[in-house]
């Protein structure tokens, strides 16, 4: 694995953001929230792109609210 742009030093452990539970696909956010269900991994990949666009356009309080729903 290589460092990402702007990273220095040892490459940190990374995990996949997509998971399948009970026949449906989800993606996991950095905040620890699993978002779904999606019928396919491809649908989940589209969903994560839309989520990133949403977060980038949101006010800071939206991210703060999302952090309240972290996975246990």
PDB file of N, H, CA, C and O in Angstrom:
ATOM      1  N   UNK A   1       0.840  -1.186   0.000  1.00  0.00           N
ATOM      2  CA  UNK A   1       0.000   0.000   0.000  1.00  0.00           C
ATOM      3  C   UNK A   1       0.880   1.242   0.000  1.00  0.00           C
ATOM      4  O   UNK A   1       1.966   1.253   0.581  1.00  0.00           O
ATOM      5  N   UNK A   2       0.404   2.266  -0.648  1.00  0.00           N
ATOM      6  H   UNK A   2      -0.478   2.258  -1.120  1.00  0.00           H
ATOM      7  CA  UNK A   2       1.142   3.522  -0.726  1.00  0.00           C
ATOM      8  C   UNK A   2       0.455   4.600   0.108  1.00  0.00           C
ATOM      9  O   UNK A   2      -0.740   4.523   0.393  1.00  0.00           O
ATOM     10  N   UNK A   3       1.239   5.606   0.490  1.00  0.00           N
ATOM     11  H   UNK A   3       2.209   5.669   0.258  1.00  0.00           H
ATOM     12  CA  UNK A   3       0.663   6.770   1.160  1.00  0.00           C
ATOM     13  C   UNK A   3      -0.232   7.521   0.194  1.00  0.00           C
ATOM     14  O   UNK A   3       0.020   7.561  -1.010  1.00  0.00           O
ATOM     15  N   UNK A   4      -1.264   8.105   0.731  1.00  0.00           N
ATOM     16  H   UNK A   4      -1.470   8.073   1.709  1.00  0.00           H
ATOM     17  CA  UNK A   4      -2.139   8.968  -0.063  1.00  0.00           C
ATOM     18  C   UNK A   4      -1.512  10.349  -0.141  1.00  0.00           C
ATOM     19  O   UNK A   4      -0.574  10.655   0.595  1.00  0.00           O
ATOM     20  N   UNK A   5      -2.026  11.175  -1.027  1.00  0.00           N
ATOM     21  H   UNK A   5      -2.787  10.927  -1.625  1.00  0.00           H
ATOM     22  CA  UNK A   5      -1.508  12.542  -1.171  1.00  0.00           C
ATOM     23  C   UNK A   5      -1.553  13.246   0.179  1.00  0.00           C
ATOM     24  O   UNK A   5      -2.581  13.244   0.856  1.00  0.00           O
ATOM     25  N   UNK A   6      -0.428  13.849   0.565  1.00  0.00           N
ATOM     26  H   UNK A   6       0.407  13.851   0.016  1.00  0.00           H
ATOM     27  CA  UNK A   6      -0.349  14.587   1.811  1.00  0.00           C
ATOM     28  C   UNK A   6       0.006  13.755   3.025  1.00  0.00           C
ATOM     29  O   UNK A   6       0.205  14.308   4.107  1.00  0.00           O
ATOM     30  N   UNK A   7       0.093  12.431   2.878  1.00  0.00           N
ATOM     31  H   UNK A   7      -0.069  11.982   1.999  1.00  0.00           H
ATOM     32  CA  UNK A   7       0.457  11.566   3.994  1.00  0.00           C
ATOM     33  C   UNK A   7       1.963  11.327   3.992  1.00  0.00           C
ATOM     34  O   UNK A   7       2.581  11.189   2.936  1.00  0.00           O
ATOM     35  N   UNK A   8       2.537  11.281   5.173  1.00  0.00           N
ATOM     36  H   UNK A   8       2.036  11.393   6.031  1.00  0.00           H
ATOM     37  CA  UNK A   8       3.959  10.986   5.324  1.00  0.00           C
ATOM     38  C   UNK A   8       4.112   9.850   6.322  1.00  0.00           C
ATOM     39  O   UNK A   8       3.228   9.609   7.144  1.00  0.00           O
ATOM     40  N   UNK A   9       5.234   9.157   6.245  1.00  0.00           N
ATOM     41  H   UNK A   9       5.952   9.353   5.578  1.00  0.00           H
ATOM     42  CA  UNK A   9       5.523   8.111   7.221  1.00  0.00           C
ATOM     43  C   UNK A   9       4.857   6.801   6.875  1.00  0.00           C
ATOM     44  O   UNK A   9       4.490   6.548   5.727  1.00  0.00           O
ATOM     45  N   UNK A  10       4.709   5.970   7.898  1.00  0.00           N
ATOM     46  H   UNK A  10       5.007   6.175   8.830  1.00  0.00           H
ATOM     47  CA  UNK A  10       4.138   4.635   7.739  1.00  0.00           C
ATOM     48  C   UNK A  10       2.693   4.712   7.251  1.00  0.00           C
ATOM     49  O   UNK A  10       1.913   5.548   7.707  1.00  0.00           O
ATOM     50  N   UNK A  11       2.356   3.831   6.321  1.00  0.00           N
ATOM     51  H   UNK A  11       2.990   3.152   5.951  1.00  0.00           H
ATOM     52  CA  UNK A  11       0.997   3.792   5.790  1.00  0.00           C
ATOM     53  C   UNK A  11       0.069   3.234   6.869  1.00  0.00           C
ATOM     54  O   UNK A  11       0.314   2.147   7.392  1.00  0.00           O
ATOM     55  N   UNK A  12      -0.996   3.969   7.207  1.00  0.00           N
ATOM     56  H   UNK A  12      -1.195   4.852   6.782  1.00  0.00           H
ATOM     57  CA  UNK A  12      -1.912   3.481   8.245  1.00  0.00           C
ATOM     58  C   UNK A  12      -2.746   2.307   7.745  1.00  0.00           C
ATOM     59  O   UNK A  12      -2.902   2.115   6.539  1.00  0.00           O
ATOM     60  N   UNK A  13      -3.277   1.528   8.673  1.00  0.00           N
ATOM     61  H   UNK A  13      -3.150   1.683   9.652  1.00  0.00           H
ATOM     62  CA  UNK A  13      -4.180   0.432   8.315  1.00  0.00           C
ATOM     63  C   UNK A  13      -5.431   1.021   7.672  1.00  0.00           C
ATOM     64  O   UNK A  13      -5.960   2.038   8.120  1.00  0.00           O
ATOM     65  N   UNK A  14      -5.881   0.373   6.633  1.00  0.00           N
ATOM     66  H   UNK A  14      -5.451  -0.453   6.269  1.00  0.00           H
ATOM     67  CA  UNK A  14      -7.095   0.824   5.944  1.00  0.00           C
ATOM     68  C   UNK A  14      -8.085  -0.338   5.889  1.00  0.00           C
ATOM     69  O   UNK A  14      -7.693  -1.504   5.847  1.00  0.00           O
ATOM     70  N   UNK A  15      -9.339  -0.007   5.889  1.00  0.00           N
ATOM     71  H   UNK A  15      -9.657   0.940   5.923  1.00  0.00           H
ATOM     72  CA  UNK A  15     -10.360  -1.041   5.760  1.00  0.00           C
ATOM     73  C   UNK A  15     -11.322  -0.639   4.660  1.00  0.00           C
ATOM     74  O   UNK A  15     -11.463   0.540   4.336  1.00  0.00           O
ATOM     75  N   UNK A  16     -11.974  -1.627   4.095  1.00  0.00           N
ATOM     76  H   UNK A  16     -11.860  -2.585   4.358  1.00  0.00           H
ATOM     77  CA  UNK A  16     -12.959  -1.359   3.062  1.00  0.00           C
ATOM     78  C   UNK A  16     -14.156  -0.624   3.627  1.00  0.00           C
ATOM     79  O   UNK A  16     -14.529  -0.822   4.783  1.00  0.00           O
ATOM     80  N   UNK A  17     -14.740   0.202   2.829  1.00  0.00           N
ATOM     81  H   UNK A  17     -14.437   0.362   1.889  1.00  0.00           H
ATOM     82  CA  UNK A  17     -15.913   0.965   3.279  1.00  0.00           C
ATOM     83  C   UNK A  17     -17.222   0.291   2.896  1.00  0.00           C
ATOM     84  O   UNK A  17     -18.289   0.741   3.313  1.00  0.00           O
ATOM     85  N   UNK A  18     -17.162  -0.776   2.113  1.00  0.00           N
ATOM     86  H   UNK A  18     -16.296  -1.142   1.775  1.00  0.00           H
ATOM     87  CA  UNK A  18     -18.382  -1.436   1.656  1.00  0.00           C
ATOM     88  C   UNK A  18     -18.543  -2.772   2.357  1.00  0.00           C
ATOM     89  O   UNK A  18     -17.583  -3.532   2.488  1.00  0.00           O
ATOM     90  N   UNK A  19     -19.766  -3.057   2.809  1.00  0.00           N
ATOM     91  H   UNK A  19     -20.545  -2.440   2.703  1.00  0.00           H
ATOM     92  CA  UNK A  19     -20.030  -4.318   3.474  1.00  0.00           C
ATOM     93  C   UNK A  19     -21.406  -4.824   3.085  1.00  0.00           C
ATOM     94  O   UNK A  19     -22.306  -4.053   2.753  1.00  0.00           O
ATOM     95  N   UNK A  20     -21.543  -6.136   3.136  1.00  0.00           N
ATOM     96  H   UNK A  20     -20.811  -6.762   3.406  1.00  0.00           H
ATOM     97  CA  UNK A  20     -22.817  -6.761   2.801  1.00  0.00           C
ATOM     98  C   UNK A  20     -23.371  -7.418   4.056  1.00  0.00           C
ATOM     99  O   UNK A  20     -22.695  -8.216   4.706  1.00  0.00           O
ATOM    100  N   UNK A  21     -24.621  -7.071   4.390  1.00  0.00           N
ATOM    101  H   UNK A  21     -25.170  -6.423   3.863  1.00  0.00           H
ATOM    102  CA  UNK A  21     -25.302  -7.638   5.552  1.00  0.00           C
ATOM    103  C   UNK A  21     -26.689  -8.069   5.127  1.00  0.00           C
ATOM    104  O   UNK A  21     -27.448  -7.288   4.551  1.00  0.00           O
ATOM    105  N   UNK A  22     -27.013  -9.321   5.416  1.00  0.00           N
ATOM    106  H   UNK A  22     -26.397  -9.955   5.883  1.00  0.00           H
ATOM    107  CA  UNK A  22     -28.347  -9.860   5.151  1.00  0.00           C
ATOM    108  C   UNK A  22     -28.806  -9.600   3.721  1.00  0.00           C
ATOM    109  O   UNK A  22     -29.971  -9.279   3.483  1.00  0.00           O
ATOM    110  N   UNK A  23     -27.884  -9.741   2.772  1.00  0.00           N
ATOM    111  H   UNK A  23     -26.938 -10.001   2.965  1.00  0.00           H
ATOM    112  CA  UNK A  23     -28.237  -9.622   1.360  1.00  0.00           C
ATOM    113  C   UNK A  23     -28.237  -8.210   0.802  1.00  0.00           C
ATOM    114  O   UNK A  23     -28.498  -8.024  -0.386  1.00  0.00           O
ATOM    115  N   UNK A  24     -27.954  -7.216   1.622  1.00  0.00           N
ATOM    116  H   UNK A  24     -27.742  -7.367   2.587  1.00  0.00           H
ATOM    117  CA  UNK A  24     -27.936  -5.824   1.165  1.00  0.00           C
ATOM    118  C   UNK A  24     -26.559  -5.218   1.390  1.00  0.00           C
ATOM    119  O   UNK A  24     -25.806  -5.658   2.258  1.00  0.00           O
ATOM    120  N   UNK A  25     -26.246  -4.209   0.599  1.00  0.00           N
ATOM    121  H   UNK A  25     -26.858  -3.852  -0.106  1.00  0.00           H
ATOM    122  CA  UNK A  25     -24.956  -3.518   0.667  1.00  0.00           C
ATOM    123  C   UNK A  25     -25.085  -2.212   1.428  1.00  0.00           C
ATOM    124  O   UNK A  25     -26.105  -1.525   1.362  1.00  0.00           O
ATOM    125  N   UNK A  26     -24.018  -1.887   2.155  1.00  0.00           N
ATOM    126  H   UNK A  26     -23.190  -2.445   2.209  1.00  0.00           H
ATOM    127  CA  UNK A  26     -23.911  -0.653   2.933  1.00  0.00           C
ATOM    128  C   UNK A  26     -22.521  -0.075   2.718  1.00  0.00           C
ATOM    129  O   UNK A  26     -21.604  -0.789   2.312  1.00  0.00           O
ATOM    130  N   UNK A  27     -22.363   1.206   2.987  1.00  0.00           N
ATOM    131  H   UNK A  27     -23.108   1.786   3.317  1.00  0.00           H
ATOM    132  CA  UNK A  27     -21.025   1.777   3.072  1.00  0.00           C
ATOM    133  C   UNK A  27     -20.876   2.405   4.449  1.00  0.00           C
ATOM    134  O   UNK A  27     -21.849   2.854   5.054  1.00  0.00           O
ATOM    135  N   UNK A  28     -19.652   2.427   4.926  1.00  0.00           N
ATOM    136  H   UNK A  28     -18.861   2.062   4.434  1.00  0.00           H
ATOM    137  CA  UNK A  28     -19.355   2.961   6.245  1.00  0.00           C
ATOM    138  C   UNK A  28     -18.666   4.309   6.091  1.00  0.00           C
ATOM    139  O   UNK A  28     -17.729   4.444   5.305  1.00  0.00           O
ATOM    140  N   UNK A  29     -19.125   5.298   6.833  1.00  0.00           N
ATOM    141  H   UNK A  29     -19.887   5.188   7.472  1.00  0.00           H
ATOM    142  CA  UNK A  29     -18.531   6.627   6.778  1.00  0.00           C
ATOM    143  C   UNK A  29     -17.363   6.718   7.749  1.00  0.00           C
ATOM    144  O   UNK A  29     -17.198   5.853   8.609  1.00  0.00           O
ATOM    145  N   UNK A  30     -16.560   7.752   7.617  1.00  0.00           N
ATOM    146  H   UNK A  30     -16.694   8.455   6.919  1.00  0.00           H
ATOM    147  CA  UNK A  30     -15.455   7.978   8.564  1.00  0.00           C
ATOM    148  C   UNK A  30     -15.971   8.165   9.972  1.00  0.00           C
ATOM    149  O   UNK A  30     -15.269   7.895  10.947  1.00  0.00           O
ATOM    150  N   UNK A  31     -17.196   8.628  10.069  1.00  0.00           N
ATOM    151  H   UNK A  31     -17.765   8.847   9.277  1.00  0.00           H
ATOM    152  CA  UNK A  31     -17.794   8.868  11.385  1.00  0.00           C
ATOM    153  C   UNK A  31     -18.297   7.570  12.019  1.00  0.00           C
ATOM    154  O   UNK A  31     -18.769   7.580  13.156  1.00  0.00           O
ATOM    155  N   UNK A  32     -18.199   6.455  11.294  1.00  0.00           N
ATOM    156  H   UNK A  32     -17.815   6.447  10.370  1.00  0.00           H
ATOM    157  CA  UNK A  32     -18.607   5.164  11.834  1.00  0.00           C
ATOM    158  C   UNK A  32     -20.061   4.814  11.621  1.00  0.00           C
ATOM    159  O   UNK A  32     -20.588   3.943  12.313  1.00  0.00           O
ATOM    160  N   UNK A  33     -20.723   5.463  10.687  1.00  0.00           N
ATOM    161  H   UNK A  33     -20.295   6.171  10.125  1.00  0.00           H
ATOM    162  CA  UNK A  33     -22.127   5.210  10.398  1.00  0.00           C
ATOM    163  C   UNK A  33     -22.217   4.332   9.156  1.00  0.00           C
ATOM    164  O   UNK A  33     -21.621   4.653   8.128  1.00  0.00           O
ATOM    165  N   UNK A  34     -22.960   3.220   9.241  1.00  0.00           N
ATOM    166  H   UNK A  34     -23.445   2.960  10.076  1.00  0.00           H
ATOM    167  CA  UNK A  34     -23.218   2.377   8.078  1.00  0.00           C
ATOM    168  C   UNK A  34     -24.471   2.891   7.388  1.00  0.00           C
ATOM    169  O   UNK A  34     -25.535   2.979   8.002  1.00  0.00           O
ATOM    170  N   UNK A  35     -24.344   3.233   6.106  1.00  0.00           N
ATOM    171  H   UNK A  35     -23.480   3.162   5.607  1.00  0.00           H
ATOM    172  CA  UNK A  35     -25.459   3.807   5.358  1.00  0.00           C
ATOM    173  C   UNK A  35     -25.900   2.819   4.285  1.00  0.00           C
ATOM    174  O   UNK A  35     -25.088   2.284   3.531  1.00  0.00           O
ATOM    175  N   UNK A  36     -27.191   2.597   4.240  1.00  0.00           N
ATOM    176  H   UNK A  36     -27.851   3.032   4.852  1.00  0.00           H
ATOM    177  CA  UNK A  36     -27.794   1.673   3.293  1.00  0.00           C
ATOM    178  C   UNK A  36     -29.216   1.415   3.755  1.00  0.00           C
ATOM    179  O   UNK A  36     -29.723   2.163   4.591  1.00  0.00           O
ATOM    180  N   UNK A  37     -29.860   0.419   3.262  1.00  0.00           N
ATOM    181  H   UNK A  37     -29.448  -0.189   2.583  1.00  0.00           H
ATOM    182  CA  UNK A  37     -29.349  -0.642   2.407  1.00  0.00           C
ATOM    183  C   UNK A  37     -29.425  -0.281   0.926  1.00  0.00           C
ATOM    184  O   UNK A  37     -30.253   0.523   0.498  1.00  0.00           O
ATOM    185  N   UNK A  38     -28.536  -0.902   0.166  1.00  0.00           N
ATOM    186  H   UNK A  38     -27.864  -1.556   0.513  1.00  0.00           H
ATOM    187  CA  UNK A  38     -28.524  -0.803  -1.287  1.00  0.00           C
ATOM    188  C   UNK A  38     -28.644  -2.210  -1.854  1.00  0.00           C
ATOM    189  O   UNK A  38     -28.167  -3.168  -1.246  1.00  0.00           O
ATOM    190  N   UNK A  39     -29.275  -2.338  -3.010  1.00  0.00           N
ATOM    191  H   UNK A  39     -29.662  -1.560  -3.504  1.00  0.00           H
ATOM    192  CA  UNK A  39     -29.454  -3.652  -3.618  1.00  0.00           C
ATOM    193  C   UNK A  39     -28.165  -4.241  -4.167  1.00  0.00           C
ATOM    194  O   UNK A  39     -28.042  -5.461  -4.268  1.00  0.00           O
ATOM    195  N   UNK A  40     -27.193  -3.388  -4.527  1.00  0.00           N
ATOM    196  H   UNK A  40     -27.293  -2.396  -4.444  1.00  0.00           H
ATOM    197  CA  UNK A  40     -25.942  -3.874  -5.097  1.00  0.00           C
ATOM    198  C   UNK A  40     -24.781  -3.024  -4.606  1.00  0.00           C
ATOM    199  O   UNK A  40     -24.973  -1.916  -4.104  1.00  0.00           O
ATOM    200  N   UNK A  41     -23.580  -3.556  -4.756  1.00  0.00           N
ATOM    201  H   UNK A  41     -23.424  -4.456  -5.164  1.00  0.00           H
ATOM    202  CA  UNK A  41     -22.388  -2.786  -4.391  1.00  0.00           C
ATOM    203  C   UNK A  41     -22.287  -1.547  -5.273  1.00  0.00           C
ATOM    204  O   UNK A  41     -21.900  -0.476  -4.808  1.00  0.00           O
ATOM    205  N   UNK A  42     -22.638  -1.699  -6.548  1.00  0.00           N
ATOM    206  H   UNK A  42     -22.953  -2.570  -6.926  1.00  0.00           H
ATOM    207  CA  UNK A  42     -22.586  -0.560  -7.462  1.00  0.00           C
ATOM    208  C   UNK A  42     -23.502   0.567  -6.992  1.00  0.00           C
ATOM    209  O   UNK A  42     -23.138   1.741  -7.072  1.00  0.00           O
ATOM    210  N   UNK A  43     -24.686   0.214  -6.506  1.00  0.00           N
ATOM    211  H   UNK A  43     -24.982  -0.739  -6.441  1.00  0.00           H
ATOM    212  CA  UNK A  43     -25.593   1.234  -5.966  1.00  0.00           C
ATOM    213  C   UNK A  43     -24.989   1.901  -4.725  1.00  0.00           C
ATOM    214  O   UNK A  43     -25.124   3.110  -4.536  1.00  0.00           O
ATOM    215  N   UNK A  44     -24.327   1.110  -3.890  1.00  0.00           N
ATOM    216  H   UNK A  44     -24.218   0.128  -4.044  1.00  0.00           H
ATOM    217  CA  UNK A  44     -23.668   1.665  -2.703  1.00  0.00           C
ATOM    218  C   UNK A  44     -22.537   2.607  -3.106  1.00  0.00           C
ATOM    219  O   UNK A  44     -22.330   3.633  -2.457  1.00  0.00           O
ATOM    220  N   UNK A  45     -21.801   2.273  -4.173  1.00  0.00           N
ATOM    221  H   UNK A  45     -21.969   1.440  -4.700  1.00  0.00           H
ATOM    222  CA  UNK A  45     -20.722   3.138  -4.649  1.00  0.00           C
ATOM    223  C   UNK A  45     -21.268   4.474  -5.144  1.00  0.00           C
ATOM    224  O   UNK A  45     -20.663   5.521  -4.911  1.00  0.00           O
ATOM    225  N   UNK A  46     -22.405   4.437  -5.824  1.00  0.00           N
ATOM    226  H   UNK A  46     -22.896   3.586  -6.013  1.00  0.00           H
ATOM    227  CA  UNK A  46     -23.045   5.686  -6.243  1.00  0.00           C
ATOM    228  C   UNK A  46     -23.488   6.465  -5.007  1.00  0.00           C
ATOM    229  O   UNK A  46     -23.313   7.681  -4.933  1.00  0.00           O
ATOM    230  N   UNK A  47     -24.058   5.757  -4.047  1.00  0.00           N
ATOM    231  H   UNK A  47     -24.200   4.769  -4.107  1.00  0.00           H
ATOM    232  CA  UNK A  47     -24.524   6.394  -2.818  1.00  0.00           C
ATOM    233  C   UNK A  47     -23.414   7.085  -2.053  1.00  0.00           C
ATOM    234  O   UNK A  47     -23.617   8.178  -1.525  1.00  0.00           O
ATOM    235  N   UNK A  48     -22.238   6.465  -1.984  1.00  0.00           N
ATOM    236  H   UNK A  48     -22.073   5.577  -2.413  1.00  0.00           H
ATOM    237  CA  UNK A  48     -21.144   7.095  -1.244  1.00  0.00           C
ATOM    238  C   UNK A  48     -20.693   8.373  -1.947  1.00  0.00           C
ATOM    239  O   UNK A  48     -20.329   9.345  -1.284  1.00  0.00           O
ATOM    240  N   UNK A  49     -20.712   8.385  -3.270  1.00  0.00           N
ATOM    241  H   UNK A  49     -21.007   7.596  -3.809  1.00  0.00           H
ATOM    242  CA  UNK A  49     -20.366   9.612  -3.999  1.00  0.00           C
ATOM    243  C   UNK A  49     -21.358  10.730  -3.709  1.00  0.00           C
ATOM    244  O   UNK A  49     -20.978  11.888  -3.534  1.00  0.00           O
ATOM    245  N   UNK A  50     -22.629  10.367  -3.661  1.00  0.00           N
ATOM    246  H   UNK A  50     -22.938   9.427  -3.803  1.00  0.00           H
ATOM    247  CA  UNK A  50     -23.662  11.355  -3.349  1.00  0.00           C
ATOM    248  C   UNK A  50     -23.526  11.850  -1.909  1.00  0.00           C
ATOM    249  O   UNK A  50     -23.748  13.028  -1.628  1.00  0.00           O
ATOM    250  N   UNK A  51     -23.161  10.949  -1.003  1.00  0.00           N
ATOM    251  H   UNK A  51     -22.980   9.992  -1.231  1.00  0.00           H
ATOM    252  CA  UNK A  51     -22.955  11.330   0.396  1.00  0.00           C
ATOM    253  C   UNK A  51     -21.804  12.324   0.519  1.00  0.00           C
ATOM    254  O   UNK A  51     -21.914  13.317   1.238  1.00  0.00           O
ATOM    255  N   UNK A  52     -20.705  12.062  -0.177  1.00  0.00           N
ATOM    256  H   UNK A  52     -20.615  11.256  -0.761  1.00  0.00           H
ATOM    257  CA  UNK A  52     -19.560  12.973  -0.138  1.00  0.00           C
ATOM    258  C   UNK A  52     -19.958  14.342  -0.665  1.00  0.00           C
ATOM    259  O   UNK A  52     -19.600  15.360  -0.073  1.00  0.00           O
ATOM    260  N   UNK A  53     -20.698  14.381  -1.776  1.00  0.00           N
ATOM    261  H   UNK A  53     -20.989  13.553  -2.257  1.00  0.00           H
ATOM    262  CA  UNK A  53     -21.169  15.656  -2.314  1.00  0.00           C
ATOM    263  C   UNK A  53     -22.039  16.389  -1.290  1.00  0.00           C
ATOM    264  O   UNK A  53     -21.925  17.603  -1.120  1.00  0.00           O
ATOM    265  N   UNK A  54     -22.911  15.633  -0.610  1.00  0.00           N
ATOM    266  H   UNK A  54     -23.003  14.647  -0.748  1.00  0.00           H
ATOM    267  CA  UNK A  54     -23.798  16.215   0.393  1.00  0.00           C
ATOM    268  C   UNK A  54     -22.997  16.824   1.547  1.00  0.00           C
ATOM    269  O   UNK A  54     -23.249  17.959   1.951  1.00  0.00           O
ATOM    270  N   UNK A  55     -22.030  16.063   2.077  1.00  0.00           N
ATOM    271  H   UNK A  55     -21.825  15.140   1.749  1.00  0.00           H
ATOM    272  CA  UNK A  55     -21.226  16.540   3.202  1.00  0.00           C
ATOM    273  C   UNK A  55     -20.431  17.779   2.807  1.00  0.00           C
ATOM    274  O   UNK A  55     -20.335  18.733   3.579  1.00  0.00           O
ATOM    275  N   UNK A  56     -19.862  17.762   1.605  1.00  0.00           N
ATOM    276  H   UNK A  56     -19.940  16.987   0.978  1.00  0.00           H
ATOM    277  CA  UNK A  56     -19.061  18.914   1.158  1.00  0.00           C
ATOM    278  C   UNK A  56     -19.897  20.188   1.057  1.00  0.00           C
ATOM    279  O   UNK A  56     -19.379  21.289   1.245  1.00  0.00           O
ATOM    280  N   UNK A  57     -21.183  20.041   0.763  1.00  0.00           N
ATOM    281  H   UNK A  57     -21.604  19.147   0.610  1.00  0.00           H
ATOM    282  CA  UNK A  57     -22.055  21.207   0.602  1.00  0.00           C
ATOM    283  C   UNK A  57     -22.799  21.580   1.894  1.00  0.00           C
ATOM    284  O   UNK A  57     -23.511  22.584   1.927  1.00  0.00           O
ATOM    285  N   UNK A  58     -22.640  20.786   2.944  1.00  0.00           N
ATOM    286  H   UNK A  58     -22.061  19.970   2.917  1.00  0.00           H
ATOM    287  CA  UNK A  58     -23.400  20.979   4.179  1.00  0.00           C
ATOM    288  C   UNK A  58     -22.738  21.955   5.137  1.00  0.00           C
ATOM    289  O   UNK A  58     -21.539  22.224   5.061  1.00  0.00           O
ATOM    290  N   UNK A  59     -23.545  22.466   6.025  1.00  0.00           N
ATOM    291  H   UNK A  59     -24.519  22.247   6.086  1.00  0.00           H
ATOM    292  CA  UNK A  59     -23.075  23.311   7.106  1.00  0.00           C
ATOM    293  C   UNK A  59     -22.396  22.439   8.167  1.00  0.00           C
ATOM    294  O   UNK A  59     -22.704  21.250   8.259  1.00  0.00           O
ATOM    295  N   UNK A  60     -21.485  22.994   8.967  1.00  0.00           N
ATOM    296  H   UNK A  60     -21.234  23.959   8.892  1.00  0.00           H
ATOM    297  CA  UNK A  60     -20.767  22.206   9.985  1.00  0.00           C
ATOM    298  C   UNK A  60     -21.684  21.467  10.971  1.00  0.00           C
ATOM    299  O   UNK A  60     -21.327  20.391  11.451  1.00  0.00           O
ATOM    300  N   UNK A  61     -22.830  22.018  11.270  1.00  0.00           N
ATOM    301  H   UNK A  61     -23.120  22.892  10.880  1.00  0.00           H
ATOM    302  CA  UNK A  61     -23.719  21.359  12.232  1.00  0.00           C
ATOM    303  C   UNK A  61     -24.282  20.044  11.687  1.00  0.00           C
ATOM    304  O   UNK A  61     -24.691  19.182  12.465  1.00  0.00           O
ATOM    305  N   UNK A  62     -24.308  19.879  10.365  1.00  0.00           N
ATOM    306  H   UNK A  62     -23.975  20.579   9.733  1.00  0.00           H
ATOM    307  CA  UNK A  62     -24.772  18.616   9.787  1.00  0.00           C
ATOM    308  C   UNK A  62     -23.786  17.507  10.140  1.00  0.00           C
ATOM    309  O   UNK A  62     -24.199  16.421  10.547  1.00  0.00           O
ATOM    310  N   UNK A  63     -22.501  17.765   9.990  1.00  0.00           N
ATOM    311  H   UNK A  63     -22.166  18.648   9.660  1.00  0.00           H
ATOM    312  CA  UNK A  63     -21.489  16.780  10.359  1.00  0.00           C
ATOM    313  C   UNK A  63     -21.539  16.482  11.851  1.00  0.00           C
ATOM    314  O   UNK A  63     -21.381  15.331  12.256  1.00  0.00           O
ATOM    315  N   UNK A  64     -21.755  17.492  12.662  1.00  0.00           N
ATOM    316  H   UNK A  64     -21.884  18.428  12.333  1.00  0.00           H
ATOM    317  CA  UNK A  64     -21.864  17.288  14.111  1.00  0.00           C
ATOM    318  C   UNK A  64     -23.050  16.377  14.438  1.00  0.00           C
ATOM    319  O   UNK A  64     -22.947  15.518  15.314  1.00  0.00           O
ATOM    320  N   UNK A  65     -24.164  16.559  13.746  1.00  0.00           N
ATOM    321  H   UNK A  65     -24.248  17.256  13.034  1.00  0.00           H
ATOM    322  CA  UNK A  65     -25.343  15.712  13.973  1.00  0.00           C
ATOM    323  C   UNK A  65     -25.051  14.275  13.546  1.00  0.00           C
ATOM    324  O   UNK A  65     -25.464  13.335  14.224  1.00  0.00           O
ATOM    325  N   UNK A  66     -24.352  14.098  12.444  1.00  0.00           N
ATOM    326  H   UNK A  66     -24.017  14.862  11.893  1.00  0.00           H
ATOM    327  CA  UNK A  66     -24.018  12.766  11.958  1.00  0.00           C
ATOM    328  C   UNK A  66     -23.155  12.020  12.976  1.00  0.00           C
ATOM    329  O   UNK A  66     -23.328  10.817  13.171  1.00  0.00           O
ATOM    330  N   UNK A  67     -22.246  12.713  13.611  1.00  0.00           N
ATOM    331  H   UNK A  67     -22.106  13.690  13.453  1.00  0.00           H
ATOM    332  CA  UNK A  67     -21.358  12.082  14.592  1.00  0.00           C
ATOM    333  C   UNK A  67     -22.130  11.542  15.795  1.00  0.00           C
ATOM    334  O   UNK A  67     -21.631  10.660  16.495  1.00  0.00           O
ATOM    335  N   UNK A  68     -23.334  12.052  16.049  1.00  0.00           N
ATOM    336  H   UNK A  68     -23.739  12.769  15.481  1.00  0.00           H
ATOM    337  CA  UNK A  68     -24.151  11.572  17.149  1.00  0.00           C
ATOM    338  C   UNK A  68     -24.630  10.149  16.901  1.00  0.00           C
ATOM    339  O   UNK A  68     -25.005   9.452  17.844  1.00  0.00           O
ATOM    340  N   UNK A  69     -24.622   9.702  15.633  1.00  0.00           N
ATOM    341  H   UNK A  69     -24.317  10.269  14.867  1.00  0.00           H
ATOM    342  CA  UNK A  69     -25.153   8.400  15.269  1.00  0.00           C
ATOM    343  C   UNK A  69     -24.063   7.385  14.953  1.00  0.00           C
ATOM    344  O   UNK A  69     -24.288   6.455  14.179  1.00  0.00           O
ATOM    345  N   UNK A  70     -22.889   7.554  15.543  1.00  0.00           N
ATOM    346  H   UNK A  70     -22.706   8.310  16.171  1.00  0.00           H
ATOM    347  CA  UNK A  70     -21.788   6.626  15.325  1.00  0.00           C
ATOM    348  C   UNK A  70     -22.220   5.208  15.665  1.00  0.00           C
ATOM    349  O   UNK A  70     -23.019   4.972  16.572  1.00  0.00           O
ATOM    350  N   UNK A  71     -21.649   4.257  14.888  1.00  0.00           N
ATOM    351  H   UNK A  71     -21.000   4.449  14.151  1.00  0.00           H
ATOM    352  CA  UNK A  71     -21.910   2.847  15.170  1.00  0.00           C
ATOM    353  C   UNK A  71     -21.307   2.482  16.521  1.00  0.00           C
ATOM    354  O   UNK A  71     -20.232   2.962  16.881  1.00  0.00           O
ATOM    355  N   UNK A  72     -21.984   1.658  17.240  1.00  0.00           N
ATOM    356  H   UNK A  72     -22.858   1.268  16.947  1.00  0.00           H
ATOM    357  CA  UNK A  72     -21.501   1.250  18.578  1.00  0.00           C
ATOM    358  C   UNK A  72     -20.422   0.202  18.459  1.00  0.00           C
ATOM    359  O   UNK A  72     -19.897  -0.261  19.472  1.00  0.00           O
TER     360      UNK A  72
END
